Each structure stands twice: as C-alpha cells, then as structure tokens.
Amino acid sequence: MKKLSFALVGAAALALAACGGKGDDAAGDNVADNYDAAADNLDAAADNASGAEADALENQADALREEGKDKEEAIDEADVNAANVNAM
C-alpha cells in the first residue's frame, strides 16, 4: 500500500510539473489580472451607486483584489514547488 501511495504521489507531482513548472509567473499573473478586472467592474458600479451600496461594492472589489493576489501567490508557489520536484 505504501508503494502504491508513493507511486501515486510521484505521478501526481510529475503531472503537475509537466503542466507548468517553468518557474514563470504567467499563470498566476493571468489569474490576478482577471480578479483585478472583476474588481474594476465593481469599482465602476460603486461609482454609480451611493451610500452603503457604494461602500459594499468597494469592499467587495478590495476583497476580490486580495483574493486574486493570494491565488496568484499560491499558483506561483505551486509552480516553484513543481520545479523543485523535477530537479530531484
């Protein structure tokens, strides 16, 4: 069972490395750009709103940008980790 688990983890790591693993940030940047675009749309909607609704939209935009940054970082870290697996 341990050998099978080890083989599955190894195969998954190789598959992950094959689909990225180049150490570039393009995939993460694309995700962050998409989140920024969605946040920009919320900001535009907030400009057309007033009061509590505008504040809520701006807060949602800020949250989206933060989530995009977090996802970008996670993707970049996964890419770097995949490159390290290939080096072994």
Phi and psi in degrees as GROMACS dihedral restraints (atoms count N, CA, C in turn):
[ dihedral_restraints ]
;  ai    aj    ak    al  type     phi  dphi    fc
    3     4     5     6     1   -64.7    20    10
    4     5     6     7     1   -38.3    20    10
    6     7     8     9     1   -65.4    20    10
    7     8     9    10     1   -39.9    20    10
    9    10    11    12     1   -64.9    20    10
   10    11    12    13     1   -43.6    20    10
   12    13    14    15     1   -61.5    20    10
   13    14    15    16     1   -43.8    20    10
   15    16    17    18     1   -62.4    20    10
   16    17    18    19     1   -42.4    20    10
   18    19    20    21     1   -64.6    20    10
   19    20    21    22     1   -40.6    20    10
   21    22    23    24     1   -65.8    20    10
   22    23    24    25     1   -42.6    20    10
   24    25    26    27     1   -63.8    20    10
   25    26    27    28     1   -42.2    20    10
   27    28    29    30     1   -62.8    20    10
   28    29    30    31     1   -43.4    20    10
   30    31    32    33     1   -64.8    20    10
   31    32    33    34     1   -40.2    20    10
   33    34    35    36     1   -65.0    20    10
   34    35    36    37     1   -40.6    20    10
   36    37    38    39     1   -64.3    20    10
   37    38    39    40     1   -41.5    20    10
   39    40    41    42     1   -65.9    20    10
   40    41    42    43     1   -39.3    20    10
   42    43    44    45     1   -64.4    20    10
   43    44    45    46     1   -42.2    20    10
   45    46    47    48     1   -64.2    20    10
   46    47    48    49     1   -41.8    20    10
   48    49    50    51     1   -65.2    20    10
   49    50    51    52     1   -35.6    20    10
   51    52    53    54     1   -70.2    20    10
   52    53    54    55     1   -28.4    20    10
   54    55    56    57     1   -88.9    20    10
   55    56    57    58     1    -3.2    20    10
   57    58    59    60     1  -157.9    20    10
   58    59    60    61     1  -114.3    20    10
   60    61    62    63     1    62.6    20    10
   61    62    63    64     1    14.6    20    10
   63    64    65    66     1   -92.9    20    10
   64    65    66    67     1    -3.6    20    10
   66    67    68    69     1    77.1    20    10
   67    68    69    70     1     3.3    20    10
   69    70    71    72     1   -89.4    20    10
   70    71    72    73     1   166.5    20    10
   72    73    74    75     1  -106.8    20    10
   73    74    75    76     1    15.4    20    10
   75    76    77    78     1   -60.8    20    10
   76    77    78    79     1   -45.1    20    10
   78    79    80    81     1   -64.7    20    10
   79    80    81    82     1   -46.0    20    10
   81    82    83    84     1   -63.1    20    10
   82    83    84    85     1   -40.4    20    10
   84    85    86    87     1   -63.2    20    10
   85    86    87    88     1   -39.3    20    10
   87    88    89    90     1   -62.7    20    10
   88    89    90    91     1   -41.8    20    10
   90    91    92    93     1   -64.0    20    10
   91    92    93    94     1   -47.2    20    10
   93    94    95    96     1   -61.6    20    10
   94    95    96    97     1   -39.9    20    10
   96    97    98    99     1   -62.8    20    10
   97    98    99   100     1   -39.6    20    10
   99   100   101   102     1   -65.9    20    10
  100   101   102   103     1   -41.5    20    10
  102   103   104   105     1   -65.2    20    10
  103   104   105   106     1   -39.4    20    10
  105   106   107   108     1   -63.4    20    10
  106   107   108   109     1   -39.9    20    10
  108   109   110   111     1   -63.9    20    10
  109   110   111   112     1   -41.8    20    10
  111   112   113   114     1   -64.7    20    10
  112   113   114   115     1   -39.7    20    10
  114   115   116   117     1   -66.0    20    10
  115   116   117   118     1   -37.2    20    10
  117   118   119   120     1   -62.0    20    10
  118   119   120   121     1   -38.6    20    10
  120   121   122   123     1   -63.8    20    10
  121   122   123   124     1   -39.8    20    10
  123   124   125   126     1   -66.6    20    10
  124   125   126   127     1   -38.1    20    10
  126   127   128   129     1   -62.9    20    10
  127   128   129   130     1   -40.0    20    10
  129   130   131   132     1   -64.5    20    10
  130   131   132   133     1   -39.6    20    10
  132   133   134   135     1   -66.5    20    10
  133   134   135   136     1   -36.2    20    10
  135   136   137   138     1   -65.7    20    10
  136   137   138   139     1   -33.2    20    10
  138   139   140   141     1   -64.1    20    10
  139   140   141   142     1   -27.7    20    10
  141   142   143   144     1   -93.5    20    10
  142   143   144   145     1    -1.3    20    10
  144   145   146   147     1  -110.0    20    10
  145   146   147   148     1   178.4    20    10
  147   148   149   150     1  -144.2    20    10
  148   149   150   151     1   161.1    20    10
  150   151   152   153     1    64.3    20    10
  151   152   153   154     1  -137.3    20    10
  153   154   155   156     1   -64.1    20    10
  154   155   156   157     1   -34.2    20    10
  156   157   158   159     1   -64.6    20    10
  157   158   159   160     1   -43.6    20    10
  159   160   161   162     1   -63.5    20    10
  160   161   162   163     1   -42.4    20    10
  162   163   164   165     1   -62.0    20    10
  163   164   165   166     1   -42.8    20    10
  165   166   167   168     1   -63.7    20    10
  166   167   168   169     1   -41.8    20    10
  168   169   170   171     1   -64.8    20    10
  169   170   171   172     1   -40.8    20    10
  171   172   173   174     1   -65.9    20    10
  172   173   174   175     1   -38.5    20    10
  174   175   176   177     1   -64.7    20    10
  175   176   177   178     1   -39.4    20    10
  177   178   179   180     1   -64.5    20    10
  178   179   180   181     1   -40.2    20    10
  180   181   182   183     1   -62.7    20    10
  181   182   183   184     1   -44.4    20    10
  183   184   185   186     1   -61.6    20    10
  184   185   186   187     1   -41.9    20    10
  186   187   188   189     1   -64.5    20    10
  187   188   189   190     1   -39.8    20    10
  189   190   191   192     1   -63.4    20    10
  190   191   192   193     1   -44.4    20    10
  192   193   194   195     1   -60.8    20    10
  193   194   195   196     1   -42.9    20    10
  195   196   197   198     1   -64.2    20    10
  196   197   198   199     1   -42.6    20    10
  198   199   200   201     1   -63.4    20    10
  199   200   201   202     1   -39.3    20    10
  201   202   203   204     1   -62.4    20    10
  202   203   204   205     1   -41.5    20    10
  204   205   206   207     1   -64.1    20    10
  205   206   207   208     1   -41.8    20    10
  207   208   209   210     1   -63.8    20    10
  208   209   210   211     1   -43.2    20    10
  210   211   212   213     1   -67.2    20    10
  211   212   213   214     1   -39.2    20    10
  213   214   215   216     1   -60.1    20    10
  214   215   216   217     1   -45.7    20    10
  216   217   218   219     1   -62.9    20    10
  217   218   219   220     1   -41.4    20    10
  219   220   221   222     1   -64.1    20    10
  220   221   222   223     1   -40.8    20    10
  222   223   224   225     1   -66.1    20    10
  223   224   225   226     1   -43.8    20    10
  225   226   227   228     1   -63.3    20    10
  226   227   228   229     1   -41.1    20    10
  228   229   230   231     1   -64.7    20    10
  229   230   231   232     1   -40.6    20    10
  231   232   233   234     1   -63.9    20    10
  232   233   234   235     1   -38.2    20    10
  234   235   236   237     1   -65.1    20    10
  235   236   237   238     1   -44.0    20    10
  237   238   239   240     1   -65.8    20    10
  238   239   240   241     1   -42.1    20    10
  240   241   242   243     1   -62.9    20    10
  241   242   243   244     1   -38.0    20    10
  243   244   245   246     1   -65.6    20    10
  244   245   246   247     1   -37.8    20    10
  246   247   248   249     1   -64.7    20    10
  247   248   249   250     1   -37.6    20    10
  249   250   251   252     1   -65.9    20    10
  250   251   252   253     1   -36.9    20    10
  252   253   254   255     1   -64.7    20    10
  253   254   255   256     1   -40.0    20    10
  255   256   257   258     1   -64.8    20    10
  256   257   258   259     1   -30.5    20    10
  258   259   260   261     1   -73.8    20    10
  259   260   261   262     1   -16.6    20    10
